[in-house]
Amino acid sequence: MKIRVAGIEKESVVDGPGLRFVIFVQGCTRHCSGCHNPDTWDFYGGQEMDTGEILAQIGEGRLNRGVTFSGGEPFEQVAACALLAEQIKPLGMDIVTYSGYTFEELQTKSLADEDVKRLLEATDILVDGPFIAEERDWDLPFRGSRNQRLILVHESLAAGMAVQAE
């Protein structure tokens, strides 16, 4: 399957817990003011890659704890992200997904879109909500503004409501 990618970071310590492989997907309709990655908004930017090629690169990173989907907006290329996430889990890696959508919005979307459901179910931690410049706080781990939450997805899906990481 093809996915449009703005970039890949093979080893990051700022995009989730531990050493991570990060996929910055291309394309976002949210356009948050003050966005850290506005170059990822254009759906025709970046480069098209095959998910198998990305999976092979992920397999080379033996020290990585997990994979992070960022962007752009991963839920705008949800089928490819869901497929990759499902292929990554058997490697023993965790999944962090950044989204401008809230957990509650994604839950609603998942009722009509099986791929949204698949990506949510494969995600361990969801960093949710749009970046809001007025809420900027550089001291928050793994997020940029106070409105954004670190959601424990499996616990949240079981509880039927957002459960935040401590």
N, C-alpha and C positions, 0 to 999 in steps of 0.2 A: 504494500500500500504506500502511496505517496503522501508526504507531509511537507508543507512549506515552513522552512526554518530560518529564523533571523540569525541564529548562531548557536554554538555548542561550547560549553565550558566543561572540560573533562575532569577538573578537580576544583571544587569550590567549597569554602567553609562558611559562606554568608547566605546561602540559599536553602537553609534547612539544617537540621542537626547532623553533625559529623561531616566527613568528606563526601561530596556529592558530585554526580554527573548531572549537568543542567542542560536542558533543551529549552531554548527560547523560541517559541513558535512565532510565526509571522502572521499578523492580522489581528486587529482589535477594533470593535465598534464603540467601546466604552469611552475612549479619549479623555481620560482623567486629567484635569488641569494639574500640571506639575509632575506628570508621569515620568518615571525614571527611564523608560524605554520608548519614547515617542517614535523612534525609527522603526518600531515593530508594528505600527498601526496599519500600514499599507499592505493589503492582502496580496499585492503583486511584487512586493519587495522580497529580500532574502533569496534563498535558493530552495529548489525542490529537492528533496532527498527521499530515498526509499527507507521505510521503517526497518527493513532487514539490515541495511547498512548501519543505521544508528544502533540497532541492537548489538551488532558485532563490535562496534566501538565501546559500548557499555560493558560488554564482556571482557574487554581488555583492561578495565579499571579494577583490578583485584582489591585495592584498598578502599574503594568507595563503599560507603554504608548504604547509599540509596541514590535514587534518581529524582530530580525535581523538574516539573513542567512549569515553565514560566512564560512570559511573553512580552508582548502580545497577550492573547487570551486563549488558553488551552481549550476551553469549551467552545471555541469557534472552529476548532479542528478536532472535534471530540472523537470521531470514529478512529482516526489515526492514533490519537493519544491513548484512547481506551485499549486499542490493540497492543500498543507498546507496553502500557502498564501491565496488562495481563501476561505479556511475555517476560517482563522483568521480574514479576513476583516469584516465579520458580527459581530465580537466581539467588533468592534469599535477601533481596534488597527491598528497602521500604520506598514508598512513593510520597512525595510532597507535591501538591498542586497549588499554584497561585491562581486566584481568580478574582476579577472585579465583581463577580456575582456573589451574593451572600449564599450561605448554606441553604437557607430557606428557599431562595429563588431557584437554586439548583435542584432541590428536592421536588419542587413543583415542575420544573422542566423535565425531570427524570420520569414523570408519569406519562409523558407523551413521547419521550425520546430514549430508547433503549441504550444508546451509546452514552448519554449523560449518566444513566444509571450505572453502566459498566465502569465508567471512569471514576465515579464516586465510590463504588464498591471496591475498586482497586487502590484508591488513595488512602493513605494512613493519616496524613495531616493535610488539611485544607487551610490555606491562608486566604480568607475570604474578605470580600468587600472592596469597593473602589478606594483608590488613594485619594485622600482629601488633604490638600495642602495646608488648610487651617488646622488640621489635626496632626500635622507632622510631628514625629517624636523619634529622633535618631537613637534613643536608648532602648527602644523596643527590640526584642530579638526577632529577627527574620521578617520584619514588616516595617512599613514606613509611616503609617498614621494610626492614631489611637482607635479609630473605628474598626480597623482590621483585626480579625480574630484568628487565633490558632485553634482550629477545630479538630478534635479527635474523631475522625469520620466513622470508624466502625462502632465506637461507643454511641455516637450521635444517631446513626441509623438504627441501632438497637433501641435507643431511648425515644426515638421519634422527635428529637429536638437537639439543638446544638449543644454539644458538650465541649467546653473549652479546655485546652491544656493549661496546667497551672503555671 
